[in-house]
Amino acid sequence: MRALALGATGTARVVGNIVSASTVTLALDAMGGDHAPGIVVKGVALAHVRYPHTRFLLFGDEAKLKPLLAADATAAKCCTIIHTTETVSPEAKPSQALRGGKQTSMWKAIEAVKNGEASGVVSAGNTGALMAMSKLIMRPLPGIDRPAIISIIPTRKGETAMLDLGANVQCDARNLVEFAIMGECFVRAMLGIERPTVGLLNIGSEDLKGTDTLREAAARLRDATLDMEFHGFVEGDDITKGTVDVVVTDGFTGNVALKTAEGTAKLYTEFLRNAVKTSWIAQFGMLFAKPVIMQVMARTDPRRYNGALFLGVNGVTVKSHGGTDAVGFANAVGVAVDMVERDVNKQIAEQLARMTLVEETRVTAVASE
């Protein structure tokens, strides 16, 4: 299969080859993010060591990418440059990106997945634009009303997946049920949990707590004959306790919860650094405590959990944090590779088909009464 690069004039020219279909090929928005394209190329090199069967299409400015690849032999041997001169601005609204972004590195990378040239796309660029473009170009999976953003969060017991983290500010009961199905399939495949537990984020665990939307979603999940362990309602502190394997909420609440957790972690890190500076005794004690502290910091390192996934689109789209480094971007690439190899979208489609059958049966029963 040949890789064609579109120049500024729209003419196609070959700049490399895509290897056989037995490998996993990913399309990368090489110009997206605060430190692109440097961290993208470095991240690719790190990811390729872990996933030697991967190949990458780098969509971006060839004049900037070629010198970086020339200086990195590992990245050079697994990458193909697809030249694009335009990028999506970090400040661009999704509507602006859709109207004027068809020649950008982000659009072309997503388009490569739709055209079958790649199995997934990774970008550290504008989140809203990436979601809007993915929905428009790839289209949602059959049965999905709204895709959602999911990511892994460290907990006392291990790891928990949480969605939605910002794609949908307002959700109805159907959306929350779809999120639960997608999140359960994601955790089953990605974390290897045979029967994940699922909880709806609420202001209390009692059945009468929360909005009508939450109570309706809970009732649907209890009544559905799905291969799912529905726990019921969970509260904010249950997220880091690891009470359930999947936490489901709307995008507004999920994003606030995520940013609050990130901010709290940074706050305590700053408290610790300031406390160490207060006296020579504290600094001396730090010499002995440093190995333990480094272990804790490694456990909660945001780079380790970099790579939020857009679940529900008919393809694989992974959003890397815009300010991440090469290690973080490599982890985002790893999320994309795992999603492709474990075919999570197929599992989601099968669960949705079961849910649709249950809903149709329920509607028929109500109509016959």
C-alpha positions in Angstrom: 0.0 0.0 0.0 1.4 3.4 -1.0 1.3 6.5 1.2 0.4 9.6 -0.7 1.3 13.1 0.6 -0.8 16.1 -0.4 1.2 19.2 -0.9 0.0 22.7 -0.5 -1.2 22.7 -4.1 -3.2 19.6 -3.6 -1.0 17.5 -5.8 0.0 14.0 -4.6 3.5 12.9 -4.2 4.9 9.7 -2.7 7.1 10.2 0.4 7.2 6.7 1.8 5.6 3.3 2.1 3.2 1.8 4.5 4.2 -1.8 5.4 2.0 -4.8 5.1 -1.4 -5.0 6.7 -0.1 -7.5 9.4 1.3 -4.5 11.3 -0.6 -1.8 13.2 -0.5 1.5 11.4 -1.4 4.7 13.3 -2.0 8.2 11.9 -0.5 10.9 14.1 -1.3 14.6 14.1 2.4 15.5 14.3 1.7 19.2 14.7 -0.8 19.0 17.5 0.2 19.9 21.1 2.3 22.5 22.9 5.6 20.8 22.1 5.0 19.3 18.7 6.5 18.0 16.5 9.5 17.3 18.7 7.7 15.2 21.4 5.7 13.4 18.8 8.8 12.0 17.0 10.5 11.2 20.4 7.3 9.6 21.6 7.1 7.5 18.4 10.6 6.2 19.0 9.7 5.2 22.6 6.5 3.5 21.5 8.2 1.6 18.7 10.5 -0.1 21.2 7.5 -1.4 23.1 5.4 -2.1 19.9 8.0 -3.1 17.2 5.1 -4.1 14.9 3.8 -0.6 14.7 4.2 1.9 11.8 3.2 5.5 11.8 1.9 8.1 9.4 3.1 11.5 10.5 0.8 14.3 9.2 2.6 17.6 9.4 5.1 20.0 7.9 7.8 17.9 6.1 10.4 20.6 6.5 10.1 20.3 10.3 9.7 16.6 10.5 12.5 15.4 8.2 15.3 16.8 10.4 13.8 15.2 13.5 13.6 11.8 11.8 17.1 12.2 10.4 18.3 12.6 14.0 16.4 9.6 15.3 17.1 6.3 13.6 14.4 4.4 15.6 11.6 6.8 14.6 12.9 7.1 11.0 12.6 3.4 10.3 8.9 3.2 11.3 7.5 6.6 10.1 6.1 7.9 6.8 5.7 11.7 6.4 2.4 13.0 4.9 3.1 16.6 4.2 0.5 19.2 5.4 1.1 22.8 5.9 -2.0 23.7 8.0 -2.7 23.0 11.6 -5.7 23.4 14.0 -5.2 26.3 16.4 -5.5 25.5 20.1 -8.0 28.4 20.4 -10.2 27.3 17.4 -13.8 26.4 18.2 -15.0 23.1 16.9 -17.3 24.8 14.4 -14.3 26.8 13.0 -12.1 23.7 12.8 -14.8 21.9 10.8 -15.4 24.7 8.4 -11.8 25.5 7.6 -9.8 22.5 8.7 -9.9 20.1 5.8 -6.3 20.5 4.9 -4.9 20.4 8.5 -2.7 17.7 9.9 -5.5 16.7 12.3 -8.2 16.3 9.6 -5.9 14.4 7.3 -4.8 12.0 10.1 -8.5 11.2 11.0 -9.3 10.9 7.3 -6.6 8.3 7.0 -8.4 6.1 9.4 -11.7 6.4 7.6 -10.0 5.6 4.3 -8.4 2.4 5.8 -4.8 3.7 5.6 -4.5 3.6 9.4 -6.2 1.7 12.2 -6.3 4.7 14.6 -5.3 8.3 15.2 -3.5 10.0 18.0 -3.3 13.8 18.5 -2.3 16.2 21.3 -4.1 19.0 19.6 -7.4 20.9 20.2 -9.7 18.5 22.1 -13.0 20.0 20.8 -11.8 20.0 17.2 -10.5 16.4 17.5 -13.9 15.2 18.8 -15.9 17.1 16.2 -13.8 16.0 13.3 -13.8 12.3 14.6 -17.6 12.3 14.8 -18.0 13.9 11.4 -15.4 11.9 9.5 -15.6 8.5 11.2 -19.2 8.7 12.3 -20.5 7.2 15.6 -20.8 3.5 16.0 -24.3 2.1 15.1 -26.5 2.5 18.2 -24.4 5.3 19.8 -26.0 8.7 20.1 -23.0 10.5 21.5 -19.3 9.4 21.8 -17.6 10.0 25.2 -14.1 10.6 26.5 -12.8 7.9 28.8 -9.5 7.6 30.7 -7.9 5.6 33.4 -7.6 7.0 37.0 -5.3 5.5 39.7 -7.1 4.3 42.8 -6.4 2.6 46.1 -7.2 -0.8 44.6 -5.5 -0.3 41.2 -7.2 1.5 38.4 -10.7 2.7 37.4 -12.0 4.0 34.1 -14.2 7.1 34.1 -16.4 8.6 31.4 -17.5 11.1 30.1 -14.7 13.5 30.8 -15.9 16.5 28.8 -17.4 15.6 25.4 -21.0 16.0 26.5 -22.0 18.7 28.9 -25.7 17.5 29.1 -26.8 13.9 28.9 -30.0 12.0 29.1 -30.6 8.5 30.5 -29.9 6.8 27.2 -26.5 8.5 26.9 -25.5 7.4 30.4 -26.6 3.8 29.6 -24.5 3.9 26.4 -21.5 5.2 28.4 -21.9 2.4 30.9 -21.9 -0.2 28.1 -18.9 1.4 26.4 -16.9 1.8 29.6 -17.6 -1.8 30.7 -16.3 -3.1 27.3 -13.3 -0.9 27.5 -12.3 -2.1 31.0 -13.0 -5.7 30.1 -10.6 -5.5 27.1 -8.0 -3.0 28.3 -7.6 -3.9 32.0 -8.4 -7.6 31.7 -11.2 -7.6 34.3 -13.5 -10.5 33.4 -16.7 -8.9 34.9 -16.2 -5.2 35.6 -18.4 -3.4 38.1 -20.1 -0.2 36.9 -21.4 2.7 38.9 -23.3 6.0 38.2 -21.7 9.0 39.9 -24.3 10.7 42.1 -24.6 12.8 45.3 -25.4 9.8 47.3 -25.6 6.0 47.1 -29.3 5.7 48.0 -31.7 4.9 45.2 -33.8 8.0 45.7 -30.8 10.4 45.4 -29.9 12.4 42.3 -31.8 13.7 39.3 -34.6 12.0 37.3 -32.0 11.3 34.5 -29.7 9.4 36.9 -32.6 7.4 38.4 -33.9 6.5 35.0 -30.5 5.4 33.8 -30.0 3.3 36.9 -33.4 1.6 36.3 -32.5 0.8 32.7 -29.2 -0.7 33.7 -30.8 -2.9 36.4 -33.5 -4.2 34.1 -31.3 -4.8 31.1 -30.2 -8.4 30.6 -26.6 -7.4 29.9 -23.4 -9.2 30.8 -22.6 -6.4 33.3 -22.2 -6.0 37.0 -24.2 -2.8 37.8 -23.2 -1.6 41.2 -25.6 1.3 41.5 -24.8 4.8 42.5 -21.4 5.9 43.7 -20.2 9.1 45.3 -17.2 11.3 44.5 -14.9 9.7 47.1 -15.7 6.3 45.6 -13.7 7.2 42.5 -10.3 7.1 44.1 -11.4 4.3 46.5 -11.8 2.0 43.5 -15.3 1.1 44.6 -16.2 0.2 41.0 -14.2 -0.5 37.8 -16.2 2.0 35.7 -17.5 5.4 36.9 -20.2 6.8 34.6 -21.3 10.5 34.5 -22.0 13.4 32.2 -19.2 15.3 30.6 -19.6 18.4 32.8 -19.4 16.6 36.1 -16.7 14.2 34.8 -14.4 17.0 33.6 -14.8 19.0 36.9 -14.0 15.9 38.9 -11.0 15.1 36.8 -9.6 18.6 36.9 -10.2 18.8 40.7 -8.3 15.5 41.2 -5.4 16.8 39.1 -5.3 20.1 40.9 -5.3 18.4 44.3 -2.4 16.2 43.3 -0.4 19.2 42.2 -1.3 21.0 45.4 0.0 18.3 47.7 3.1 18.0 45.6 3.8 21.7 46.0 3.0 21.4 49.8 5.6 18.7 50.1 8.3 20.6 48.1 7.7 23.7 50.3 7.8 21.7 53.5 11.2 20.2 52.6 12.7 23.7 52.2 11.7 24.8 55.7 14.8 23.3 57.5 18.0 21.3 57.0 16.4 18.5 59.1 13.6 18.2 56.6 16.1 18.1 53.8 18.2 15.5 55.5 15.1 13.4 56.2 14.1 13.6 52.6 17.3 11.7 51.7 15.8 8.7 53.4 12.2 9.2 52.3 13.1 9.9 48.7 12.8 6.3 47.4 9.3 6.0 48.9 8.3 9.4 47.6 9.6 8.6 44.1 7.6 5.4 44.2 4.4 7.3 45.0 5.1 9.9 42.3 5.6 7.2 39.7 2.3 5.6 40.7 0.5 8.9 40.2 2.5 10.2 37.3 0.0 11.8 34.8 2.2 10.7 31.9 1.4 7.1 32.9 -2.3 7.7 32.3 -1.9 10.0 29.3 -4.2 9.1 26.4 -7.9 9.7 26.7 -10.0 7.7 24.3 -13.0 8.9 22.3 -15.3 5.9 22.8 -18.2 5.5 20.4 -16.7 6.7 17.1 -16.4 4.1 14.3 -12.6 4.0 14.6 -9.9 4.6 17.2 -9.2 8.2 18.3 -6.9 8.9 21.2 -6.3 12.4 22.7 -3.0 13.0 24.3 -2.6 15.9 26.8 -1.4 19.0 24.9 1.4 19.7 27.3 2.8 16.1 27.6 6.3 15.0 26.9 7.6 12.1 24.8 6.9 9.6 27.5 3.3 10.7 27.8 2.8 10.7 24.1 4.2 7.2 23.8 1.7 6.0 26.4 -1.1 7.6 24.3 0.2 5.7 21.3 0.1 2.5 23.4 -3.6 3.1 24.2 -4.4 3.3 20.5 -2.4 0.1 19.7 -4.2 -1.8 22.5 -7.6 -0.6 21.3 -6.9 -1.7 17.8 -5.5 -5.1 18.7 -8.2 -5.9 21.2 -11.0 -4.8 18.9 -12.9 -3.0 21.7 -15.3 -1.4 19.2 -16.6 -4.9 18.2 -17.3 -5.7 21.8 -19.2 -2.4 22.2 -21.3 -3.1 19.1 -22.2 -6.6 20.4 -23.3 -5.2 23.8 -25.3 -2.4 22.1 -27.1 -5.0 20.0 -28.2 -6.8 23.1 -29.3 -3.6 24.7 -31.3 -2.6 21.6 -33.1 -6.0 21.7 -34.0 -5.5 25.4 -35.4 -2.0 24.6 -37.4 -3.3 21.7 -38.9 -6.1 23.8 -39.8 -3.6 26.5 -41.5 -1.2 24.1 -43.4 -4.1 22.5 -44.6 -5.3 26.0 -45.7 -1.8 27.0 -47.6 -1.4 23.7 -49.4 -4.7 24.1 -50.7 -3.8 27.6 
